[in-house]
Amino acid sequence: MSGSEIVPQAAGMATLPLSDPPKTFLLPFSKNQHLVPESAIISFPKKPNKMASPEALGALLATKAPEKWLQYCKPNTLCRIQGETGNCVYTTFQVDGHPGEERILRNISPAIAEKNFKEIKLTEKPPPEGANDRQKIRYEVLNWTKAVDCPSRAQISPEIEKWPVADLTEALKSCAISPEAKKRTKPGASQADEQAAARRRYICSEQLIKVPAGATYKINEVEKRLLHVLFYRSEGEHAENGSGAQEEDGDDQ
């Protein structure tokens, strides 16, 4: 190789079958997208799953319910990738109007994979006699289990594998739109929130004034926007105060 020859980042990396020009697979992990060496692919997907919209894709990626993923776990759409720490299963999605989305590998979590693969095997017949190796390998993906295939991790770490991070020429922003997060409220919190909102809306100012023990009170509006609050002693308290004053006068005489 001459010193001036430039080797593209995609060289030796796995690409979508029959893509022309070749389009690399992208494996999201943490905040990056990684390229996957072609040698790490055990089984290529024959085709991507079709998804109706970016919102539908975002909703699926946000759920952990196996039944929501079931229709997207057919052998022809699965990709099995091998690393030093084990092997995991992924799938891809095609969204009309968003070319390139099918390049992004989506991990099928162990719990979803194990439950759904068992169900798929009940309806998906094994490859017929005389089937090619690719068909057999794709069907074999349904036998994946976490205990055997990836016991020590939730999924393969491309960082541990030292697979390259996709540069600007290869990286792609997903079209998936995540659903809005719903705020979790404690029982009774909604009623308290409504009351607080009503107070903020209708009350502009408030002041607490302590009423002396046994006293009565009267509120007068003496000027516009000015209130005069009077507190009156009770009759008994007034009498006690009055007799006490007379006794003191008598002592002085």
Secondary structure, DSSP 8 states (H G I E B T S, - for coil): --TT----TTTTB-B-TT-SS--B-BEEETTEEE--BGGGEEE--SS-EEES-HHHHHHHHH---HHHHGGG--GGGEEEEEETTEEEEEE-EEETT-TTGGGB-EE--HHHHHHHHHHHHHHS----TT--HHHHHHHHGGG--HHHH-TT-SS--HHHHT--B--TTT----------------TTHHHHHHHHHHHHHH-S--------TT-EEEEEEEETTEEEEEEE--HHHHHHHHHHHHHHHHHH-
